[in-house]
Amino acid sequence: MELTPTVALVLFLAFLAMSFFMGMMIHSAFVYEDKNNLKKDSKKAWVLCMSAGLGIMFWIFLYGYYANFHHK
């Protein structure tokens, strides 16, 4: 499989979408369940959770790349 611009775009959009939904799950748990004096519309909590979602998905994509394309 070649990495055409279309494939790269689909991978990038999939990464962003999954990162967003991962961030939403973290935000729901963090703000609604474990809230430590955080308001539900806190921008600080939103940025923190979206950053965590990006980080988690980055490691998942990196591991997937490593597991599938680094055969010896």
Secondary structure, DSSP 8 states (H G I E B T S, - for coil): ----HHHHHHHHHHHHHHHHHHHHHHHIIIIIIS-SS--TT-HHHHHHHHHHHHHHHHHHHHHHHHHHH---
